[in-house]
Amino acid sequence: MILVKTEAGHQVLRDRSLRLTPRQRSAFILFDGKRSVNDVLEAGMGIAREDIDQMVELGLLGQVGGATDAANAGAVAMPAAPEVPVRAPAPVAAQAVSPPSNSDRSSQQRYKDAYPIATQLTGGLGLRGFRLNLSVEGTSTYEELVELLPKIRAAVGAEKAAVLELALLG
């Protein structure tokens, strides 16, 4: 299967309104309508199939349609998932990355679910949350993100932090 960036994907790439992990971003750039999913997976970016599926669900990537040219933005078949507005505040992260309801998720999956939410919450704080945002972006494990949860809760409030708490601990 060959995927290409959607218009929403190009927008996210330009303005970073939706936080992708460094691996996701590197692999995302490779989706040019010429490389197959297997080519990108084998490119050595360390990306998993689940990361690609998540980008498709978010509407950032779509299939190249039939015999049309890959560069044609109209050739993208949008996924069946509801379209997520790119510039909306924190509730978008809750919709886009709502964690599975079961508590049998691994630490790695919990981190993958919670990281975009945490970066969006702290990124929305502006300059007053700059250091906290850098701390969140510097995390690479579930445990590190859990350690920052009280600081994030104090900065954004318990109501907004509830979505992050659900992704991490739920």
C-alpha positions as CSV (number, residue, x, y, z in Angstrom):
1,M,0.0,0.0,0.0
2,I,1.3,3.5,-0.9
3,L,0.4,6.4,1.3
4,V,0.7,10.1,0.7
5,K,0.4,13.1,3.0
6,T,-3.1,14.7,3.1
7,E,-3.7,18.4,3.2
8,A,-4.1,18.1,7.0
9,G,-0.8,16.3,7.1
10,H,1.0,19.0,5.2
11,Q,-0.5,21.6,7.6
12,V,0.7,19.6,10.7
13,L,4.1,19.3,9.1
14,R,4.3,23.1,8.6
15,D,2.9,24.4,11.8
16,R,3.5,21.4,14.2
17,S,0.0,21.9,15.6
18,L,-0.1,18.1,16.3
19,R,2.9,16.7,18.0
20,L,4.5,13.7,16.4
21,T,7.3,11.8,18.0
22,P,10.7,12.3,16.2
23,R,10.4,8.8,14.7
24,Q,6.9,9.5,13.5
25,R,7.9,12.8,12.0
26,S,10.9,11.3,10.2
27,A,8.8,8.4,8.8
28,F,6.0,10.8,7.9
29,I,8.3,12.8,5.7
30,L,9.1,9.7,3.7
31,F,5.4,9.2,2.7
32,D,5.7,10.9,-0.7
33,G,3.2,8.8,-2.7
34,K,6.1,6.7,-4.2
35,R,7.2,4.6,-1.2
36,S,5.1,1.8,0.1
37,V,4.3,1.3,3.8
38,N,6.8,-1.6,3.8
39,D,9.5,0.6,2.3
40,V,9.0,3.2,5.1
41,L,9.0,0.4,7.8
42,E,12.2,-1.0,6.4
43,A,13.9,2.4,6.1
44,G,15.4,2.0,9.6
45,M,13.4,4.9,11.3
46,G,12.4,2.6,14.1
47,I,8.7,3.2,13.4
48,A,6.1,0.6,14.0
49,R,3.0,-0.2,11.9
50,E,0.9,1.1,14.8
51,D,2.5,4.5,14.4
52,I,1.5,4.6,10.7
53,D,-2.0,3.4,11.5
54,Q,-2.3,6.2,14.0
55,M,-1.2,8.8,11.4
56,V,-3.8,7.4,9.0
57,E,-6.5,7.5,11.7
58,L,-5.6,11.2,12.4
59,G,-6.1,12.0,8.8
60,L,-2.5,12.9,8.2
61,L,-1.9,10.1,5.6
62,G,-4.2,8.7,3.0
63,Q,-4.0,6.1,0.2
64,V,-3.0,7.2,-3.3
65,G,-6.1,6.8,-5.4
66,G,-6.1,4.4,-8.4
67,A,-4.1,5.5,-11.4
68,T,-3.9,9.2,-10.6
69,D,-0.6,11.0,-9.9
70,A,0.7,10.7,-6.4
71,A,1.4,14.4,-6.2
72,N,-2.3,15.2,-6.8
73,A,-3.8,16.0,-3.4
74,G,-7.3,15.1,-4.7
75,A,-6.1,11.5,-5.1
76,V,-6.0,10.9,-1.4
77,A,-8.6,8.5,0.0
78,M,-9.5,9.8,3.4
79,P,-9.8,7.3,6.2
80,A,-13.2,6.4,7.6
81,A,-12.4,8.0,10.9
82,P,-14.0,11.4,11.6
83,E,-12.0,14.3,10.4
84,V,-10.1,16.0,13.2
85,P,-9.6,19.8,13.0
86,V,-5.9,20.5,13.1
87,R,-5.8,23.9,15.0
88,A,-8.3,23.1,17.8
89,P,-7.2,23.2,21.4
90,A,-6.7,20.3,23.8
91,P,-10.0,18.4,23.1
92,V,-8.5,17.4,19.7
93,A,-5.8,15.5,21.4
94,A,-8.4,13.7,23.4
95,Q,-10.3,12.7,20.3
96,A,-7.3,11.9,18.2
97,V,-5.5,9.8,20.8
98,S,-8.2,8.4,23.0
99,P,-6.7,5.5,24.7
100,P,-8.3,2.1,24.7
101,S,-10.6,1.5,27.7
102,N,-8.9,-1.7,28.9
103,S,-6.1,-1.3,31.5
104,D,-4.0,-4.1,29.9
105,R,-2.0,-1.6,27.8
106,S,1.7,-1.8,28.0
107,S,3.8,1.1,29.4
108,Q,5.0,1.8,25.9
109,Q,1.4,2.0,24.5
110,R,0.4,4.3,27.4
111,Y,3.4,6.5,26.6
112,K,2.5,6.6,22.9
113,D,-1.1,7.5,23.8
114,A,-0.2,10.2,26.4
115,Y,2.8,11.9,24.8
116,P,0.8,13.9,22.2
117,I,-1.7,15.0,24.8
118,A,1.0,16.1,27.2
119,T,2.8,18.1,24.5
120,Q,-0.4,19.8,23.3
121,L,-1.4,20.7,26.9
122,T,2.0,22.2,27.8
123,G,2.5,23.7,24.4
124,G,-0.7,25.6,24.8
125,L,0.7,27.3,27.9
126,G,2.9,29.6,25.8
127,L,6.0,31.1,27.4
128,R,4.9,30.4,31.0
129,G,4.9,26.7,30.2
130,F,8.0,26.7,27.9
131,R,10.3,24.8,30.4
132,L,7.5,22.3,31.2
133,N,7.0,21.7,27.5
134,L,10.7,21.1,27.0
135,S,10.6,18.6,29.9
136,V,7.7,16.7,28.3
137,E,9.4,16.7,24.9
138,G,12.6,15.4,26.6
139,T,10.8,12.3,28.0
140,S,11.3,9.0,26.3
141,T,9.6,6.6,28.7
142,Y,6.2,6.1,30.4
143,E,7.8,6.5,33.9
144,E,9.4,9.9,33.0
145,L,6.0,11.2,31.7
146,V,4.2,10.0,34.9
147,E,6.8,11.9,37.0
148,L,5.8,15.1,35.1
149,L,2.0,14.6,35.6
150,P,1.7,16.6,38.9
151,K,3.5,19.5,37.3
152,I,1.3,19.4,34.2
153,R,-1.8,19.1,36.4
154,A,-0.7,22.2,38.4
155,A,0.0,24.2,35.2
156,V,-3.1,23.4,33.2
157,G,-5.6,22.5,35.9
158,A,-7.2,19.2,36.9
159,E,-10.0,19.3,34.3
160,K,-7.6,19.6,31.3
161,A,-5.1,17.2,32.9
162,A,-7.8,14.5,33.3
163,V,-7.5,13.5,29.7
164,L,-3.7,13.0,30.1
165,E,-4.2,11.1,33.4
166,L,-6.7,8.8,31.7
167,A,-4.1,8.1,28.9
168,L,-1.3,7.5,31.4
169,L,-3.0,5.7,34.2
170,G,-6.5,4.7,32.9
